Amino acid sequence: MKKVILAAVVALTSLVGNAQVWMGGSLGLDFTKPEGGETLTTFTIAPEIGYTLNEKWDLAIAINEQFASYDGETANSISVEPYARYTFAQSGNVTFFVDGGFGVGSTKVDNEGEWLDEAQTSWYIGLRPGVKLALNDKVGLVAKLGFLGYQNVEDSYEAFGFNVNNNSLTFGMYWNF
């Protein structure tokens, strides 16, 4: 039994010794004007922290907070989004990856100064492709575009498929420790 515990400790120590912690996130600002309607303004802040296991795999978690305003209503959404990142190609300082994960969140709506009684619960599971540009050993820029998977917003909609539009494009920056 002592040998098994010692082997597990050695394996864990080697993983930690080769691992690297990174943190960063993304900001987003979006203006959408439907035909004949008012402009929908959305602001997103999404800090992340991750752990590099090896050259191919990372584990991370993001907290995504979004504020939206449209036609006298505002909404505040927050979600927790753990994911695993698989790097499938690299060329110099550029790496291509896919994030696979899920998210669970809640949205509360304020209708002209009055908060609606119940928050909407939402969740998703899916894949997001992306690209990372390493500026140096410590700083990297990241862009993600698209989503392939399932999304559900309580009492509003559910969707399955591939989505590529300006709402699915994010830019971020990471700092490696």
C-alpha positions as CSV (number, residue, x, y, z in Angstrom):
1,M,0.0,0.0,0.0
2,K,2.9,2.4,0.8
3,K,4.3,1.8,-2.7
4,V,1.0,2.7,-4.3
5,I,0.7,5.9,-2.3
6,L,4.3,6.8,-3.0
7,A,3.8,6.2,-6.8
8,A,0.7,8.4,-6.7
9,V,2.6,11.2,-4.9
10,V,5.5,11.0,-7.4
11,A,3.1,11.0,-10.4
12,L,1.2,14.0,-9.0
13,T,4.4,15.9,-8.2
14,S,5.7,15.4,-11.8
15,L,2.4,16.7,-13.1
16,V,2.6,19.8,-10.9
17,G,6.2,20.3,-11.7
18,N,5.5,20.4,-15.4
19,A,2.2,22.4,-15.1
20,Q,1.8,26.1,-15.5
21,V,-1.0,28.3,-14.2
22,W,-2.4,31.0,-16.3
23,M,-5.0,33.7,-15.9
24,G,-6.7,36.2,-18.0
25,G,-10.0,36.5,-19.8
26,S,-11.9,38.5,-22.2
27,L,-14.1,41.6,-22.6
28,G,-16.8,42.1,-25.1
29,L,-19.0,44.9,-26.3
30,D,-21.8,44.3,-28.9
31,F,-24.4,46.6,-30.5
32,T,-27.2,44.9,-32.4
33,K,-29.9,46.8,-34.2
34,P,-32.8,44.7,-35.5
35,E,-34.8,46.1,-38.3
36,G,-37.3,48.7,-37.0
37,G,-36.2,48.1,-33.4
38,E,-34.0,49.8,-30.8
39,T,-30.3,48.9,-30.3
40,L,-29.5,45.9,-28.1
41,T,-26.3,46.7,-26.2
42,T,-24.4,43.9,-24.5
43,F,-21.2,44.2,-22.3
44,T,-19.4,41.0,-21.2
45,I,-16.5,40.4,-18.8
46,A,-15.2,36.9,-18.5
47,P,-12.1,36.3,-16.2
48,E,-10.5,32.9,-16.5
49,I,-7.9,30.8,-14.6
50,G,-6.3,27.7,-16.1
51,Y,-3.8,25.0,-15.5
52,T,-1.6,23.6,-18.3
53,L,-1.1,19.9,-17.8
54,N,1.1,19.4,-20.9
55,E,1.7,20.6,-24.4
56,K,-1.7,19.4,-25.5
57,W,-4.1,19.8,-22.5
58,D,-5.3,22.6,-20.2
59,L,-8.0,22.7,-17.6
60,A,-9.7,26.0,-16.9
61,I,-12.7,27.7,-15.5
62,A,-14.3,31.0,-16.5
63,I,-16.8,33.2,-14.8
64,N,-18.8,35.0,-17.5
65,E,-20.9,38.1,-16.5
66,Q,-23.0,39.9,-19.1
67,F,-25.0,43.1,-18.9
68,A,-27.6,43.8,-21.6
69,S,-29.9,46.7,-22.4
70,Y,-32.8,46.8,-24.9
71,D,-36.0,48.9,-25.1
72,G,-36.2,49.9,-21.4
73,E,-35.2,46.5,-20.1
74,T,-31.8,45.5,-18.7
75,A,-30.6,42.1,-17.9
76,N,-27.7,40.7,-15.8
77,S,-26.4,37.2,-16.5
78,I,-23.7,35.3,-14.7
79,S,-22.4,31.8,-15.5
80,V,-19.7,29.4,-14.4
81,E,-18.0,27.7,-17.3
82,P,-15.4,24.9,-16.6
83,Y,-13.7,23.5,-19.7
84,A,-10.8,21.4,-21.0
85,R,-8.6,22.8,-23.9
86,Y,-7.0,20.5,-26.4
87,T,-4.3,22.0,-28.6
88,F,-4.3,20.2,-32.0
89,A,-1.8,22.2,-34.0
90,Q,1.1,24.6,-33.5
91,S,3.1,26.7,-35.9
92,G,5.7,28.9,-34.3
93,N,4.0,31.2,-31.7
94,V,0.5,30.3,-33.0
95,T,-1.5,27.4,-31.6
96,F,-4.9,26.2,-32.6
97,F,-7.2,24.6,-30.0
98,V,-10.7,23.5,-29.2
99,D,-12.3,24.1,-25.8
100,G,-14.8,21.5,-24.7
101,G,-16.9,22.3,-21.7
102,F,-20.2,23.2,-20.1
103,G,-21.7,26.2,-18.4
104,V,-24.5,26.9,-16.0
105,G,-25.9,30.4,-15.5
106,S,-28.7,32.6,-14.4
107,T,-30.2,35.7,-15.9
108,K,-32.3,38.3,-14.1
109,V,-34.3,41.0,-16.0
110,D,-35.1,44.5,-14.9
111,N,-38.2,45.9,-16.7
112,E,-38.3,49.7,-16.5
113,G,-37.0,49.7,-12.9
114,E,-38.8,46.6,-11.6
115,W,-36.9,43.4,-11.3
116,L,-38.9,40.4,-12.6
117,D,-39.5,37.9,-9.9
118,E,-37.7,34.8,-11.2
119,A,-34.4,34.4,-12.8
120,Q,-34.0,32.3,-15.9
121,T,-31.6,29.3,-15.7
122,S,-29.4,28.5,-18.7
123,W,-26.9,25.8,-19.5
124,Y,-24.8,24.6,-22.4
125,I,-22.4,21.8,-23.4
126,G,-20.2,22.0,-26.4
127,L,-17.1,22.9,-28.3
128,R,-15.5,26.3,-29.1
129,P,-12.5,26.4,-31.6
130,G,-9.9,29.1,-31.1
131,V,-6.4,30.3,-31.8
132,K,-3.7,31.6,-29.5
133,L,-0.8,33.9,-30.3
134,A,2.1,33.8,-27.8
135,L,3.6,37.2,-27.7
136,N,6.3,35.9,-25.3
137,D,6.7,33.3,-22.6
138,K,4.3,35.2,-20.3
139,V,1.6,36.9,-22.5
140,G,-0.7,35.4,-25.1
141,L,-3.6,36.7,-27.1
142,V,-6.6,34.4,-27.7
143,A,-9.5,34.5,-30.1
144,K,-12.5,32.1,-30.2
145,L,-15.1,31.9,-32.9
146,G,-18.2,29.7,-33.0
147,F,-19.9,27.1,-30.9
148,L,-20.9,23.5,-31.6
149,G,-23.2,22.0,-29.1
150,Y,-26.5,22.3,-27.2
151,Q,-27.8,25.4,-25.4
152,N,-30.9,25.7,-23.2
153,V,-32.4,28.8,-21.7
154,E,-35.3,28.1,-19.3
155,D,-38.7,29.1,-20.7
156,S,-37.1,30.8,-23.7
157,Y,-35.3,28.5,-26.2
158,E,-33.1,25.5,-26.8
159,A,-30.8,25.0,-29.7
160,F,-28.4,22.4,-31.0
161,G,-26.0,23.0,-33.8
162,F,-23.1,25.1,-35.0
163,N,-23.3,28.9,-34.4
164,V,-20.9,31.4,-36.0
165,N,-21.7,35.1,-35.7
166,N,-20.4,38.2,-34.1
167,N,-21.9,37.2,-30.7
168,S,-19.7,34.0,-30.7
169,L,-16.4,35.9,-31.4
170,T,-14.4,36.6,-28.3
171,F,-10.9,38.1,-27.9
172,G,-8.9,37.6,-24.7
173,M,-5.5,37.9,-23.1
174,Y,-3.7,35.5,-20.9
175,W,-0.8,35.8,-18.4
176,N,1.3,32.7,-17.7
177,F,2.9,32.3,-14.2
